[in-house]
Amino acid sequence: MGAGARVVGSQAGSRQAQQARGGVLSRLLGSLAVALLLLLASAHVARAETPELLSFELKRAEEGLLLSYAMRFELSRSVEDALARGVPIYFVAEAEVFRKRWYWRDQRIGSASRTWRLAWQPLTRRYRLSLGSLSQSHDRLDDALAVIQRTSGWKIAEPGALDDGGRQYVEYRFRLDTDQLPRPLQIGLGNQAEWGLSLEHTVAVPAAEN
């Protein structure tokens, strides 16, 4: 009886050990699955926050250096929710033109910036987009964003500032400007990645044609 009891007890203990190991393994696999889902989700958010640059062209003209570009991006759910609650959203594009200098820091020879203000108007149920003193209304958010996403013939440097060589380049930056949001909303944002929509691009100025 004693030996039989020990055998039964040993088998029961072995089964409990196997069940314990199985439970640990299941929890480990579950944790890995959750971590993988979070990683994929964060990667998706990062892609959504970075605008896709479709085209970027610099052209020398009689009036100066002209920039044309096209990009594509989508607003995060948090930004769209704030817009729907009547909070105006600002977008800023900046371009700086530099000439390389081996003996000192590069010389800035031109710069330009643009600021768009996008707001939802509940009375008319339309989106109002403003650039300086110019304003236009759109029925759909996508239509308003399409105007921001494309620029043609934007003058960013005077013709006299450019030389004929290839020592010049342009630094372009685009961002959703959270500094212009209402102060209480700025404080509440903290470091939320959903509001970190931005793009930077550097390209050489084409040499003058002979």
C-alpha positions as CSV (number, residue, x, y, z in Angstrom):
1,M,0.0,0.0,0.0
2,G,2.8,2.4,0.9
3,A,4.6,1.8,-2.4
4,G,1.4,2.1,-4.4
5,A,0.6,5.4,-2.7
6,R,4.0,6.7,-3.5
7,V,3.6,5.8,-7.2
8,V,0.2,7.5,-7.3
9,G,1.5,10.5,-5.5
10,S,4.5,10.7,-7.9
11,Q,2.2,10.5,-10.9
12,A,0.0,13.2,-9.5
13,G,3.0,15.4,-8.8
14,S,4.3,14.9,-12.3
15,R,0.9,15.9,-13.7
16,Q,0.9,19.1,-11.6
17,A,4.4,20.0,-12.7
18,Q,3.4,19.5,-16.3
19,Q,0.3,21.6,-15.8
20,A,2.4,24.3,-14.1
21,R,4.9,24.4,-16.9
22,G,2.1,24.5,-19.5
23,G,0.5,27.4,-17.6
24,V,3.8,29.4,-17.6
25,L,4.3,28.7,-21.3
26,S,0.8,29.8,-22.2
27,R,1.2,33.0,-20.2
28,L,4.6,33.6,-21.9
29,L,3.1,33.1,-25.4
30,G,0.2,35.4,-24.5
31,S,2.6,38.1,-23.4
32,L,4.6,37.8,-26.6
33,A,1.4,38.0,-28.6
34,V,0.3,41.1,-26.8
35,A,3.8,42.7,-27.2
36,L,3.7,41.9,-31.0
37,L,0.3,43.5,-31.4
38,L,1.5,46.6,-29.6
39,L,4.6,46.8,-31.7
40,L,2.6,46.5,-34.9
41,A,0.1,49.1,-33.7
42,S,2.9,51.5,-32.8
43,A,4.5,51.0,-36.2
44,H,1.2,51.7,-37.9
45,V,0.8,54.9,-35.9
46,A,4.3,56.0,-36.8
47,R,3.6,55.5,-40.5
48,A,0.4,57.5,-40.2
49,E,2.2,60.4,-38.5
50,T,4.8,60.8,-41.3
51,P,3.5,62.4,-44.5
52,E,4.4,60.6,-47.7
53,L,6.3,63.0,-50.1
54,L,5.0,62.2,-53.6
55,S,7.0,64.8,-55.5
56,F,9.5,67.6,-54.7
57,E,10.8,69.9,-57.4
58,L,13.0,73.1,-57.4
59,K,13.1,75.3,-60.4
60,R,15.2,78.4,-61.2
61,A,13.1,81.1,-62.8
62,E,13.4,84.8,-63.6
63,E,11.5,85.6,-60.4
64,G,13.7,83.4,-58.2
65,L,13.9,79.8,-56.9
66,L,10.5,78.1,-57.0
67,L,9.3,75.1,-55.1
68,S,6.6,72.7,-56.0
69,Y,5.7,69.6,-54.1
70,A,2.9,67.1,-53.3
71,M,2.5,65.0,-50.2
72,R,-0.1,62.7,-48.7
73,F,-1.1,62.2,-45.1
74,E,-4.1,61.5,-42.8
75,L,-5.1,63.1,-39.6
76,S,-5.2,61.0,-36.5
77,R,-8.5,60.3,-34.7
78,S,-7.5,62.7,-31.9
79,V,-6.9,65.6,-34.3
80,E,-10.1,64.9,-36.1
81,D,-12.0,64.8,-32.9
82,A,-10.5,68.2,-31.8
83,L,-11.4,69.7,-35.2
84,A,-15.0,68.4,-34.9
85,R,-15.3,70.1,-31.5
86,G,-14.4,73.5,-33.0
87,V,-10.7,73.6,-32.3
88,P,-8.8,75.2,-35.3
89,I,-5.8,73.2,-36.5
90,Y,-2.6,74.9,-37.9
91,F,-0.2,73.5,-40.4
92,V,3.2,75.2,-41.2
93,A,5.5,74.7,-44.1
94,E,9.0,76.2,-44.0
95,A,11.8,76.3,-46.6
96,E,15.3,77.6,-46.1
97,V,17.9,78.0,-48.8
98,F,21.6,77.6,-47.9
99,R,25.0,78.1,-49.6
100,K,27.7,75.7,-48.5
101,R,30.9,77.3,-47.0
102,W,33.9,75.3,-46.1
103,Y,35.4,78.0,-43.8
104,W,32.3,78.7,-41.7
105,R,28.7,77.6,-41.1
106,D,26.5,77.5,-44.2
107,Q,25.0,80.8,-45.3
108,R,21.3,81.2,-45.4
109,I,20.4,83.0,-48.6
110,G,16.6,82.6,-48.7
111,S,13.6,81.5,-46.6
112,A,9.9,81.4,-46.8
113,S,7.0,80.0,-44.7
114,R,3.3,79.4,-45.0
115,T,0.7,78.8,-42.3
116,W,-2.7,77.2,-43.0
117,R,-5.6,77.5,-40.5
118,L,-8.2,74.7,-40.8
119,A,-11.5,75.0,-38.8
120,W,-14.8,73.3,-38.8
121,Q,-17.9,75.6,-39.0
122,P,-20.9,73.9,-37.4
123,L,-23.4,76.5,-38.7
124,T,-22.6,75.9,-42.3
125,R,-21.2,72.3,-41.7
126,R,-18.2,73.1,-43.9
127,Y,-14.4,73.3,-43.4
128,R,-12.8,76.7,-43.7
129,L,-9.2,76.8,-44.8
130,S,-7.2,80.1,-44.5
131,L,-3.8,81.0,-45.8
132,G,-2.9,84.6,-44.9
133,S,-5.8,86.8,-46.1
134,L,-7.2,84.1,-48.4
135,S,-9.9,81.7,-47.3
136,Q,-12.0,79.0,-48.9
137,S,-14.6,76.6,-47.7
138,H,-14.9,72.8,-48.4
139,D,-17.6,70.3,-47.9
140,R,-15.2,67.5,-47.2
141,L,-12.1,67.3,-44.9
142,D,-10.2,65.5,-47.6
143,D,-10.8,68.3,-50.0
144,A,-9.4,70.9,-47.5
145,L,-6.3,68.7,-46.8
146,A,-5.7,68.3,-50.5
147,V,-5.1,72.0,-50.8
148,I,-2.5,71.9,-48.0
149,Q,-0.8,68.8,-49.5
150,R,0.0,70.4,-52.8
151,T,2.0,73.6,-53.6
152,S,3.1,74.9,-57.0
153,G,5.5,77.7,-57.8
154,W,6.2,78.8,-54.3
155,K,9.0,81.4,-54.3
156,I,11.6,80.7,-51.6
157,A,14.6,82.7,-52.7
158,E,15.4,85.8,-54.8
159,P,17.1,85.3,-58.1
160,G,20.1,87.5,-57.1
161,A,20.8,85.3,-54.1
162,L,21.6,82.3,-56.2
163,D,24.9,81.5,-57.9
164,D,25.5,79.3,-60.9
165,G,27.2,76.5,-59.1
166,G,25.8,73.5,-57.2
167,R,26.8,74.6,-53.7
168,Q,23.2,75.4,-52.6
169,Y,20.6,73.3,-51.0
170,V,17.1,73.6,-49.5
171,E,15.9,72.4,-46.1
172,Y,12.1,71.9,-46.1
173,R,10.0,71.3,-43.0
174,F,6.2,70.6,-42.7
175,R,4.4,70.1,-39.4
176,L,1.1,70.3,-37.6
177,D,1.8,73.3,-35.3
178,T,0.7,72.5,-31.8
179,D,2.1,75.8,-30.5
180,Q,-0.8,77.6,-32.0
181,L,-3.5,75.4,-30.3
182,P,-5.4,76.8,-27.3
183,R,-3.2,76.8,-24.2
184,P,-5.3,74.3,-22.2
185,L,-5.2,71.9,-25.1
186,Q,-1.4,72.2,-25.4
187,I,-1.0,71.3,-21.7
188,G,-3.3,68.3,-22.1
189,L,-1.4,67.0,-25.1
190,G,1.9,66.3,-23.4
191,N,3.9,64.2,-25.8
192,Q,1.0,62.5,-27.5
193,A,2.4,61.0,-30.7
194,E,-1.0,61.4,-32.5
195,W,-0.2,65.1,-32.8
196,G,3.3,64.7,-34.0
197,L,2.6,65.0,-37.7
198,S,5.8,66.3,-39.4
199,L,8.1,65.9,-42.3
200,E,11.7,67.1,-43.1
201,H,13.4,67.0,-46.5
202,T,16.7,68.3,-47.8
203,V,17.6,68.5,-51.5
204,A,20.3,70.3,-53.6
205,V,19.4,73.3,-55.7
206,P,19.9,72.4,-59.4
207,A,22.7,74.2,-61.2
208,A,21.9,77.0,-63.6
209,E,21.4,76.0,-67.2
210,N,23.9,77.3,-69.6
